[in-house]
Amino acid sequence: MKRKKPAALSETQMELMREVWAGGEVTVTQVCEALNHKRPVARNTVHTLMDRLARRGWLKRRLEGQSHYYSARSPRAATLRDLVSRMIDTAFGGSAEELVVALLRGRRLTAAEAERIRKLIQKAKTEDL
């Protein structure tokens, strides 16, 4: 039986997930230290959020001695692909073109970004990304 996809992530939860993806398998302390480089965050808050992410199916938890180690249930690329797909379906009525138009109207691209996007579009015309 196919496992149900977990509910969407909040901005704070996505921030935690980025740290987990970057670290592979991490402790609450490691995530807390990484986040504290950006802004103050309490260890208890990080612990609570990571436990919730584990219960909701986003994280796996492994106990070793007195420490819990967390890792992502899905790779970053697959998760982002699913999140973008959901956003296209809900916010843009299924139109990827509308998403791209909104993105381009929302910020300026550097010449390097525009060139990388052109290459990705060219590649998408001939093969799967």
Secondary structure, DSSP 8 states (H G I E B T S, - for coil): ----------HHHHHHHHHHHHHSEE-HHHHHHHHHTTS---HHHHHHHHHHHHHTTSEEEEEETTEEEEEESS-HHHHHHHHHHHHHHHHSTT-HHHHHHHHHHHS---HHHHHHHHHHHHHHHHS--
